[in-house]
Amino acid sequence: MTDPQSWLPPTSADAPAPAFGAYGPPPGGGQPPGWTPPPRPGLIPLRPLGFGTLLWAPFQVLRRNPKATFGSALIVQAAITLVTLVVVGLVTFFALGRIDSASASERDAVEAGSIAAIVLSAIVPVALSVIASALLQGIIVVEVARGTLGEKLSLGRLWRAAGRRLWPLVLWAVLLSAAVLLPAGILVGGVALLVALGGPWLGLGVALGILGGLALVAGWIWLFTKTSLAPSLIVLERLGIRRAVSRSWSLTGGYFWRTLGVQFLVATIVNVVAQIVTTPLSLLFGVAVSLVDPNAAFEAWIPSIFLYVLTIFTALGLGAVTAVIQSATTALIYIDLRMRKEGLDLDLQRYVEAAGAGRGEGLADPYLAPGA
């Protein structure tokens, strides 16, 4: 006769314990033992970055080390503005004085010479702007790279690190500017010549201007996106300009639209925020002036000076924030693409683990190019 309890399931004492995972994940939905998430010692997690991370991480750069990042950008922006005001302002002041004091017979020659002097004086701040912008880009690249490893460098160390690669960065900025200005100058000259000829050439000049302008914009977008990683490569991998451009071209292969999309969205966010700040400020200033001086008792130039000074300080702050965020975006895209294509995340994890265990001395820079 069958035992009436033979149909009951075995008790825990009788049955062997099932292997882990046989009946699904452990209670609570946790990860299996032994799994650990990628480390995040600093700015970002050490794994390929999602689209959202690429959008918000540049703003974290400002929060994480504001003295070194925003401070550097503010110094650079203030230096450019001060040199522009002093050099161009003084030259313009003396040039206009010469025109006023010139006799009627000499006025045309003096005007031509004064205008030439003002134009030439503008070259000085433009040249300084190229150098300062290249330095700032290098500073932010170093900050993002070391911040990813959990390191927080002082302003002085950042400037020294970026200064070692300053002149390749400046040369690249000059070459990129020439690639923009030279085709634009040729197009403008060609359109102006056709328009000057008149007649049937006028329509051709207009068509050339529209189609050529669209082609130039598309070409600039493509060129900037494909070469946008060059400054990061020049600074972090210590490459020359030719190799940096070639490697930027290779790293962005297959990720063109992602790279362009991140850069475009971040730039749009920054510009929208800047407009939100500046537009109400301008409106409120106009209302405040009318309330304080409803009868225009003050001289007309006093409100203008106040408005000009306020605009300068606002532009300095917003320009500094914009420069930091946009440079940080490019540096983060560079790190992300190397993680995806070259396994940089594994190199960074090994570096962080060794540094945390006190074995950081003598370690090779994890950002150096393979085989460097």
C-alpha positions, 0 to 999 in steps of 0.5 A: 500500500502506498504511503499516504504522505509520499505525494508531499514535496520533500522538505528543506531537510530532505531536498538538496539546495538549488543552485543560485539562480535556478529560480531567478535572481535573489530576493529584492531584485539585487545583482548576483554576488560578485557583480559590482557597478563600474567605479565612479571615482570622480566626474563620471562613471568609468564606462561608456557614457549615455547620451544624458550623461554627456549632456549633464556632465559638462555642467558638473565640471563647473560645480566640481572645481569652480575656482580652477574652471570658472576662475580660469575662464573669467581671467581669460575673458577679462584679459581679452576684454581689457586689452580690447578696451585699452588698445582699440579704445586708445587708438580710436580716441587718438584717431578721431582726435586727428580727424577733428584737428585735420585741415580740410585739405588733409581730411581725406588722407587723415581719415584713411590713415585713422581708419587703417590704424583702428583696423590694425589695432583690432588685430592685437585683441584678436591674436590674444583671443586666439591664444587665450581661448586655446589655453582655456580649452587646454585647461578644461581638457586637463580638468575633465581628464583628471577629474574623471580619475577623481583628481582635483587640480589647483588653478596653477597646476592646470595652467602649467599642464595646459601651458606645455601644449599651448603652441600646438593648440594655438597653431590648430586654432589658427589653421581652423580659423583659416579653414573658415575665413579663406573659403568665405572670403573667396565666396564673398569676393566671387559674389561681389564680382558677379554683382558688380558686373550686373546684367545677367551676372547679377542673378548668377551672383545671387544664386552663387551667394545662396547656394555657396553659403549653404554649402559653406555652412554644411562644410563647416559643420562637418569639418568642426564635428570631425576635427572637434577632438583634436584639442583633447588629443593634442593635450592628453595624448601629446600628438602633433596637429596632423596626427591629432586631426587624423585620430579625431577623424578616426574616433568620430567615425560611426559617431558623427551624428551623436557627436554633433547632436551632443555639441549642438544640444549643449550649445543650445542649452547654454545660449538659451540660458544666457538669453534668459539671463540677459534679456530681463536684465536689459529690460529691468535696467531700462525700466529702472533708469526711467523710474530713477530719472523720469525727466532725463535730468542726468546727462544722456551719457551717464545711463549709457555708461552704466548700461555698457559696464553692466553689459560687460560684466554680464558678458564676462560671466556668461562667456566664462560659463559658456567656454567652460561647458563647451570645452568640457563637452568636447573633452567628455565626448573624446573620453566616451569615444575612446571607451567605446572604441579602445577600452579606455574605461578598463585602463582608467579603472586599473589606474584608479585601483592602483592609485587607491592601493598606493601604487600610483607612483610610476604608472603610465598616463592612461590617456596616452595613445596606444603604443605611445 
